[in-house]
Amino acid sequence: MGIYLDTAIVAEAKEASKFGWLSGITTNPTLLGKSDLSPDVTLTQLSKLIPGEVYYQLMASDVDGMVAEGKAAFKLIGQQTVLKVPATAAGFQAVAHLSPEIPCAVTAIYSASQAVISAEAGAKYAIAYVNRATRLLGDGFALVRDMANVLQRTNTEILAASIKSPEEAVKTLLAGAHHLTLPFDVLQAMTVHELSQQTVDEFANNGRGISY
């Protein structure tokens, strides 16, 4: 299981880099649009902050453009690159061309059939937008369950995005997702519980430890 930070804000990535347990950073065009820096500079800085995978989503809409853009992204980011490729007819063709050389993640999947084609095209990851799928389809967890079933015995794993709370994150994993990408506030919320702090306070008030 991997947990990723979903951001293109360098300050958030810098803070999250102190956690020590992140698998990488995912971005998309909307997130890159919120950065004060250019996409090229943003991606370069993000790749230096966390030594894991850095996801870049292709903006081109035709196969040749996607392939060219994917190779340019790999040249910029290097071995950390994972290309997010939209789940379109052109996108699946681009994955088939790019995946032998650059890891690909098919993004914006809303049906199990698209997960099947993702695997056949050679994608490393299939990305489901859980909360958004719930709003648009009625049950994002059911989508993840269906994807998990059809992806059994393949090399394609589910990366779940669009997660708005720790509870939604856990339900997504229980539904069969392999990995999560979370915004900074949800990442922080995953680590805390009021009863944990109460217990720590009790130890501090009533216990003893070594000198250092």
Helices and strands as residue ranges (DSSP letters): E 2-6, H 10-16, E 24-26, H 29-33, H 39-49, E 53-57, H 63-77, G 78-80, E 81-86, H 89-98, E 104-109, H 112-121, E 125-129, H 130-137, H 140-150, E 157-161, H 166-175, E 179-182, H 184-190, H 194-206
